[in-house]
Amino acid sequence: MAQTRKILKRILAGLGLVIVVLLVIYGDLVLYGLRQGYGQLNIIWNARPVEEFMQDPNFPDSLKTRLRLIDEVRRYAVDSLGLKDTENYKTLYDQKGKEVMWVVLASEAFKLAPKEWKFPVVGSVPYKGFFNEKRAFALKRALEEEGYDVIVRNPGGWSTLGWFTDPILSKMLSRSEGDLANLIIHEMSHATIFVKDSIDFNENLATFIGDRGAEQFLIHKYGATSLQYTEYIDEDRDYLQYVDHMLRGAATLDSVYSALDPQAPKAAKLRIKEDAIRRIITNLDTLSLRLNKNPAQRFKNKLPNNAYFMNFRQYQAKQTDFMQEWKKDFGGNLRAYIAHLSEVYPFL
């Protein structure tokens, strides 16, 4: 018995030493993970079942309609598209008009190359999320001091990839039918297909499935000549023109940066960079958009930076590839295409 105790003590001591070493080496990552876990659990804990809102006579009928729509989208995504069925989007978290997530993205100053963070399971990720605004902007300032171009954005939703139960966020309910369907299907795609160390692939694929899935859902529910569908297509047509312009702009910046003299003064390189970005933004007003005749106006006070352009690549650069494969090899059958991709790219 005494010998057994000694062995057990040695094992526990060894485990304790391993834990201490891991905390020393990965202390920041462990602390970040604990904070993120707390933030996510806080949202889950305070989310309430959708049924409670549907039975609440004081909850607006217009929002109840949106909750019914989300359930229809979720069922369509599972039954018609073959996305994974989960307990996600069966609860609602009231944001009380406030943002709850801040995502930091950073790029090198003279190259469209992302700052990446390594995490267990998912691998390298070109962004870092926070449930605390101050921490997000503290990281932004720190990265800018290191010379990075940085942006902070508030995502409309996110997927925890099955680690937690994802609730509906109250701000989602202000979206149009098509935009809301797109968001739900996008995030459900992440819970179905997610490849380690391949964020560009994952986000581009979820964007493709979200876009095509929303189109098919709107036709299924409202019809191809419906106001809901035609408005969504008009908005999407404008957005795709904007996206294509930004992707061309990113390619232009690649050329500009590759031509820079590495020995040139930083101030000179910054002037060349600013001139190139200003031309890209000015040319936005040459687009034939239906809903926004002067898109360059949004940047009248501040030009976008490399992180902004890089974000379009992360979500949009592979759309043509997916579109061609979907049409050529699967005849536009989205369910069959998703099933194929699920086999080729097992979840994590």
C-alpha positions in Angstrom: 0.0 0.0 0.0 2.8 2.4 1.0 4.6 1.6 -2.3 1.3 2.3 -4.2 1.0 5.7 -2.5 4.6 6.6 -3.4 3.9 5.8 -7.0 0.6 7.7 -7.0 2.4 10.8 -5.4 5.1 10.6 -8.1 2.5 10.5 -10.8 0.6 13.4 -9.4 3.8 15.4 -8.9 4.7 14.7 -12.5 1.3 15.8 -13.7 1.6 18.9 -11.6 5.0 19.7 -13.1 3.7 19.2 -16.6 0.7 21.5 -15.9 3.1 24.2 -14.4 5.4 23.9 -17.5 2.4 24.2 -19.8 1.1 27.3 -18.0 4.5 28.9 -18.2 4.8 28.2 -21.9 1.2 28.7 -22.9 0.0 31.0 -20.1 -1.4 33.7 -22.4 -3.2 31.1 -24.6 -4.7 29.4 -21.5 -5.8 32.8 -20.1 -7.3 33.8 -23.4 -9.1 30.4 -23.7 -10.6 30.8 -20.2 -11.8 34.3 -21.0 -13.4 33.3 -24.2 -15.0 30.3 -22.6 -16.4 32.5 -19.9 -17.7 35.0 -22.5 -19.4 32.3 -24.5 -20.8 30.6 -21.4 -22.2 33.9 -20.2 -24.1 34.3 -23.4 -25.4 30.7 -23.4 -26.4 31.0 -19.7 -28.4 34.1 -20.3 -30.0 32.9 -23.5 -33.6 31.8 -23.2 -35.5 29.1 -25.2 -37.2 30.5 -28.3 -40.4 29.1 -27.1 -40.4 31.5 -24.2 -40.3 34.5 -26.5 -42.9 33.0 -28.8 -45.3 32.7 -25.8 -44.5 36.1 -24.4 -47.4 38.5 -25.3 -45.1 41.5 -24.9 -42.5 40.2 -27.4 -43.2 42.0 -30.8 -45.0 40.0 -33.4 -42.5 41.2 -36.1 -39.7 39.6 -34.1 -41.7 36.4 -33.6 -41.9 36.2 -37.4 -38.2 36.4 -37.6 -37.8 33.6 -35.0 -40.1 31.4 -37.1 -38.1 32.2 -40.2 -34.9 31.2 -38.5 -36.4 27.8 -37.5 -37.6 27.4 -41.1 -34.1 28.2 -42.4 -32.5 25.8 -39.9 -34.8 23.0 -41.0 -34.3 23.7 -44.7 -30.5 23.7 -44.2 -30.7 20.2 -42.5 -33.4 18.6 -44.6 -32.8 20.1 -48.1 -29.0 21.0 -48.0 -27.8 18.2 -45.8 -26.0 20.4 -43.2 -25.5 19.0 -39.8 -28.4 19.0 -37.4 -27.5 20.5 -34.0 -29.2 22.3 -31.1 -27.9 25.6 -32.4 -30.3 28.6 -32.9 -33.0 27.2 -30.5 -32.3 29.8 -27.9 -32.2 33.7 -28.1 -29.7 36.0 -26.4 -30.9 39.6 -25.9 -27.9 41.9 -26.7 -29.9 44.9 -25.5 -28.7 46.8 -28.5 -25.0 46.2 -27.7 -22.3 44.4 -29.5 -21.0 41.2 -27.8 -18.0 40.2 -30.0 -15.0 42.1 -31.4 -12.7 40.4 -33.9 -9.2 41.7 -34.5 -7.6 41.2 -38.0 -4.1 42.4 -38.8 -1.9 42.5 -41.9 1.7 43.4 -42.6 2.0 47.1 -43.6 3.5 46.5 -47.1 2.2 43.1 -47.9 -1.2 41.5 -47.8 -0.1 38.8 -45.3 -2.1 38.1 -42.2 -1.0 38.0 -38.6 -1.9 34.5 -37.4 -2.6 33.0 -34.0 -2.3 29.3 -33.3 -5.0 27.5 -31.3 -5.6 23.9 -30.4 -7.8 21.9 -32.7 -8.5 24.6 -35.3 -4.8 25.4 -35.9 -3.6 28.8 -37.3 -6.3 31.5 -37.4 -5.9 35.0 -39.1 -8.0 36.8 -36.5 -8.6 36.8 -32.8 -12.0 37.3 -31.2 -12.9 38.9 -27.9 -16.0 39.2 -25.8 -14.4 42.3 -24.2 -14.1 45.5 -26.2 -11.2 46.9 -24.2 -9.1 43.8 -24.7 -9.8 43.9 -28.4 -8.7 47.5 -28.9 -5.7 47.0 -26.6 -4.6 44.2 -29.0 -5.3 46.5 -31.9 -3.1 49.3 -30.4 -0.3 46.8 -29.6 -0.3 45.4 -33.1 -0.3 48.9 -34.6 2.8 49.7 -32.5 4.4 46.6 -34.0 3.7 48.1 -37.5 0.7 46.1 -38.5 -2.4 47.4 -40.3 -5.3 46.5 -38.1 -9.1 46.5 -38.2 -11.7 45.5 -35.5 -15.1 44.3 -36.7 -18.3 43.1 -35.0 -19.5 39.8 -36.5 -23.2 39.3 -37.0 -22.7 35.7 -35.7 -20.2 33.0 -35.2 -19.9 29.3 -34.9 -18.4 27.5 -31.9 -18.0 24.4 -34.1 -20.0 22.2 -31.7 -18.1 23.1 -28.6 -21.1 25.2 -27.3 -24.7 25.6 -28.3 -24.9 28.7 -30.5 -27.9 31.0 -29.7 -29.7 33.4 -31.9 -28.4 36.9 -31.2 -31.1 39.6 -31.0 -29.4 41.8 -33.5 -29.8 39.1 -36.1 -33.6 39.7 -36.0 -33.2 43.2 -37.7 -31.8 41.6 -40.9 -33.8 41.1 -44.1 -35.1 37.6 -44.9 -32.3 36.8 -47.3 -29.5 38.3 -45.2 -30.8 36.4 -42.1 -31.0 33.1 -44.1 -27.5 33.6 -45.4 -26.1 34.2 -42.0 -27.7 31.1 -40.4 -26.7 28.8 -43.3 -23.2 30.3 -43.3 -22.6 29.5 -39.6 -24.3 26.1 -39.9 -21.8 25.3 -42.7 -18.9 25.8 -40.3 -20.4 23.2 -38.0 -20.6 20.8 -40.9 -17.3 21.3 -42.8 -14.3 22.9 -41.1 -10.7 22.1 -42.1 -7.8 22.7 -39.7 -5.3 25.4 -40.6 -7.5 26.5 -43.6 -9.4 29.5 -42.5 -9.5 31.0 -46.0 -11.0 27.8 -47.4 -13.5 27.5 -44.5 -14.7 31.1 -44.7 -14.9 31.1 -48.5 -16.8 27.8 -48.5 -19.2 29.0 -45.8 -19.8 32.2 -47.8 -20.5 30.1 -51.0 -22.9 27.8 -49.2 -24.6 30.7 -47.4 -25.1 32.6 -50.6 -26.4 29.7 -52.7 -28.4 28.3 -49.8 -30.1 31.6 -49.0 -31.1 31.9 -52.7 -32.6 28.4 -52.8 -34.4 28.9 -49.5 -36.0 32.2 -50.6 -37.2 30.5 -53.8 -38.5 27.6 -51.8 -40.4 29.7 -49.4 -41.4 32.8 -51.4 -40.9 32.0 -55.1 -38.5 33.2 -57.7 -40.6 36.2 -58.5 -41.2 37.2 -54.9 -40.2 40.6 -53.5 -38.1 38.9 -50.8 -36.0 37.1 -53.5 -35.7 39.9 -55.9 -34.6 42.4 -53.2 -32.0 39.9 -51.9 -30.7 39.4 -55.5 -30.4 43.1 -56.0 -28.6 43.6 -52.8 -26.3 40.7 -53.5 -25.6 41.9 -57.1 -24.4 45.3 -55.7 -22.4 43.6 -53.0 -20.7 41.2 -55.4 -19.7 44.2 -57.6 -18.2 45.8 -54.5 -16.4 42.6 -53.6 -14.9 42.1 -57.1 -13.7 45.7 -57.0 -12.0 45.1 -53.6 -10.4 41.8 -54.8 -9.1 43.7 -57.9 -7.8 46.3 -55.5 -6.1 43.7 -53.4 -4.3 42.4 -56.6 -3.3 45.9 -57.4 -1.8 46.3 -53.9 0.1 43.1 -54.4 1.8 44.6 -57.5 2.4 47.9 -55.8 4.1 46.3 -52.8 6.2 43.9 -54.8 7.6 46.9 -56.7 8.6 48.8 -53.6 12.3 49.4 -53.0 13.0 47.6 -49.6 15.6 50.2 -48.9 13.3 53.2 -49.5 12.4 55.4 -46.5 9.2 54.2 -44.8 7.6 57.6 -45.3 8.1 57.2 -49.1 6.6 53.7 -49.1 3.6 55.0 -47.1 2.9 57.7 -49.7 3.0 55.2 -52.5 0.7 52.9 -50.5 -1.8 55.7 -49.7 -1.9 56.9 -53.3 -2.7 53.3 -54.5 -5.5 52.8 -51.9 -6.9 56.2 -52.7 -7.2 55.4 -56.4 -8.9 52.1 -55.6 -11.4 53.9 -53.4 -12.0 56.7 -55.8 -12.8 54.2 -58.5 -15.5 52.7 -56.4 -17.8 55.4 -57.8 -17.4 54.0 -61.3 -19.4 50.9 -60.3 -23.0 50.7 -61.5 -24.6 50.0 -58.2 -28.4 50.1 -57.9 -28.6 50.9 -54.2 -25.6 53.1 -53.6 -24.5 55.6 -56.2 -21.5 56.9 -54.2 -19.9 54.0 -52.3 -16.6 55.9 -52.0 -18.3 58.3 -49.5 -18.0 55.8 -46.7 -14.2 56.3 -46.8 -14.2 60.1 -47.0 -12.7 60.5 -43.5 -10.4 57.5 -43.5 -9.0 55.2 -46.1 -9.1 51.4 -45.6 -5.9 49.5 -44.8 -4.4 46.2 -45.8 -6.4 44.3 -43.2 -9.6 45.5 -44.8 -8.6 44.3 -48.3 -7.2 41.0 -46.9 -10.6 40.3 -45.2 -12.2 40.2 -48.6 -9.8 37.5 -49.7 -10.5 35.4 -46.6 -14.2 35.4 -47.4 -14.6 35.9 -51.1 -11.5 35.1 -53.2 -12.4 31.4 -53.9 -16.0 32.0 -54.9 -15.4 31.4 -58.6 -13.7 28.1 -58.0 -16.5 26.8 -55.9 -19.1 28.1 -58.4 -17.4 26.3 -61.3 -17.0 23.0 -59.5 -20.6 23.2 -58.2 -22.0 23.8 -61.7 -19.7 21.6 -63.7 -19.4 18.5 -61.5 -22.8 18.7 -59.6 -25.1 20.4 -62.0 -26.0 23.0 -59.5 -27.2 20.4 -56.9 -26.1 22.1 -53.7 -27.0 19.2 -51.4 -24.9 16.8 -53.5 -22.0 19.3 -53.5 -22.1 19.7 -49.7 -22.2 15.9 -49.3 -19.2 15.6 -51.6 -17.2 18.3 -49.7 -18.1 16.6 -46.3 -16.5 13.4 -47.5 -13.4 15.1 -49.0 -12.9 17.4 -46.0 -13.8 15.5 -42.8 -14.8 17.9 -39.9 -11.6 18.9 -38.2 
